[in-house]
């Protein structure tokens, strides 16, 4: 069992998961935070506004040296400085971060298709909520994706132990 599998087993017992939102818009960040904190599953929520901060947080360096290991990343692809593609590329190059699930936030179904056609290698693509009322549905979708990730990890763990 890997460290990531152990974290997922812990989370499945109801422990909080650590979610990192990488979002440059402070208004969207506030809406995400309020709605994720009110979600049915427990979580600890962190946010940064650009790709450089995200990578420092994920690598636990600089001002983020004491940051937790993140279990799930919500990534807006259009960031100042290093963009979402740069962040994904660096995550893929780092063995300790390669298995962190990334949900790419897109503005529309067209945005999802554009992101995929540009080779963005996120684990999932979710349409970013457009208004406050859309956030409940968004949070439910993130929760369903997280539970699917946990189920897939448990299936891999069960297969590895056979």
ABEGO torsion letter per residue (X at the ends): XBAAAAAAAAAAAGBBBBBBBBBABAAAAAAAAAAAAABABBBBBBBBABAAAAAAAAAGBEAAAABBBBABBBBBABBBEBBAAAAAAAAAABAAAAABBBBBBBABAAAAAAAAAAGBBBABBBBBBABAAAAAAAAAAAAAAAAAAAAAAAAAAAAAAX
